[in-house]
Amino acid sequence: MRVTHVITRLIVGGAQENTIASVLGLQGKPGLEARLISGPSPGPEGSLESCFAGSPQLLTHLPDLVRPIHPWKDYLAWRNLVRMFRAESPDIVHTHSGKAGVLGRLAAARAGVPLIVHTIHGPSFGPFQGAAANGVFRHAERRAARVTHHFVTVADAMKEQYLAAGIGKPEHYTRIFSGFPLEPFLSATNDPVLRTRWGIGPDDIVVGKIARLFKLKGHDDLFDIAPALVRERPKVKFLLVGDGPWRERLEKRARDAGLEKHFIFTGLVPPAEVPRLVGIMDLLVHLSLREGLPRALPQALAAARPVVAYDCDGAREVCLDGETGILLRPGDVNGLMAAMKRLVDDGALRRRLGQRGQEFVRERFPVERMVDDLYALYMKLTAQRRMIPA
């Protein structure tokens, strides 16, 4: 069986890590060949293309598959995908992300691919953008859905949103959590050398945040409560892991508030470094207003670090309020302040929530389970399709 995955770009991100792990993991399954087609991955977000250094034959670049809407390049990308699918005759085309999701599925249908699957890593429409953009993306998703045989979601929240938009039926959806290698997080330690390197004292309480420094990620809410929180709890420090267009603006906010020593900007770090950074955190906050299922949440829980999250998209499926963390209404900065104080002051609560979270993630997020579930879904869908008369 030949499976061709298609993604818009391989920047550093959860959807990309999920896709790469799926392609590489599926290679070990009996009777299955997997490969990946991706557009270019330039820019400050970094690239994960090096993950294929040992298996370069598994990755094909498609230069015209770009993230911004570009009618001429979009047409060329669609036409080239049709040509590639016809030449290689995959049994399954499995698409990821917005642009590749639409163009890849439409091209697969034109090329006569027997089974078309799409993973919804995050919503392409919603209250985070205007009515015009939502109209365009809803139309595109509905058009692509007509040729989609099955959807994989990283959280049930995605299924609910797409069904509410009239896309597919409940039986067309399967949730498969976005797994990752657990061991580096399970074994993460509060390394005193690493703390010293980042200017963190032995008694400091570290509030971590792993996210691109850009809009909709909730950094401003954290900065809004930081001055009062630091006045009352001067041992608090904020470790911001990631980079992006807003870095200069956020660094200025820290300077203007006199909190340069309390906000630590790591910049972009390789995924392999993330477990060590999670290890020196005491808790993690995730305040995004648009996310499928934030990968940072299960990663922190795997390291037995409690989480605070806004109740947005799939966050509630991992941040179980009072069990693995504290779940807040989006934009509730008063609740955020109260949650921060509570967790900063109560080490026993941090340990209890973190340990329960680690148990939760151990069972549901191993990368091996994700690959096994995906392989089982392929087998099931293939069998069902073969039962339908031509």
ZICORPE-V363554 format. One record per run of one state. SS is the DSSP state (H for helix, E for strand, - for the rest). FROM is the first residue (numbers start at 1). TO is the last residue. Records with the same first field share a line. If there is no record, write none. Layout:
SS: FROM-TO / FROM-TO
This chain:
-: 1-1 / 8-10 / 12-13 / 27-32 / 39-46 / 48-48 / 53-55 / 62-70 / 89-91 / 97-97 / 112-114 / 121-130 / 146-149 / 154-155 / 165-169 / 176-179 / 181-182 / 187-191 / 198-204 / 211-218 / 233-235 / 243-246 / 257-262 / 268-270 / 280-282 / 287-294 / 303-305 / 311-314 / 318-320 / 322-324 / 329-332 / 346-346 / 365-365 / 388-390
E: 2-7 / 11-11 / 33-38 / 47-47 / 59-61 / 92-96 / 115-120 / 150-153 / 173-175 / 180-180 / 205-210 / 236-242 / 263-267 / 283-286 / 306-310 / 321-321 / 325-328 / 366-366
H: 14-26 / 49-52 / 56-58 / 71-88 / 98-111 / 131-145 / 156-164 / 170-172 / 183-186 / 192-197 / 219-232 / 247-256 / 271-279 / 295-302 / 315-317 / 333-345 / 347-364 / 367-387
